[in-house]
Amino acid sequence: MTIQLSIFLSLVLYMPQLLVISISLQIPLFQINCWPP
């Protein structure tokens, strides 16, 4: 397996997890910013 192929496969495998993590991190920040202090 070439290095580029392994990098591509790892990106394809981990990209949904990164999206879910980023969304789950943005939701609490968004709620905190929307709530009055």
N, C-alpha and C positions, 0 to 999 in steps of 0.2 A: 504493500500500500504506500502510495506516495504521501509526502507531507501535506501537499495542497489538498489532496482528497480527504485526508484525515481531519484537516482543519475545517474543510467544508462540511464534513459529516458532523463534527462536533458543534459547529455553528447551527446546523439544522436541528440537532438534538437539543441544544441548550437555549435556542432563541425563544421558544414558547415559555420556558421557565423564566427567562429574563423578563419577558413581557408581563407575565403574571406577577412577578416580584415587583416590577416597577409600578404596575397598576395598583397593587395592594399597598405599596408605599405612598403612592400619590393620593389615594383616597383619604387616609387619615390627615395628611397635610391639608388637603382641600377642605375637609370638614373643620379642621382647626382654624383655617383662614376664614371660613364662612361664619363660624360661631362668633358672637360678640364677645369681647374680652371681659 
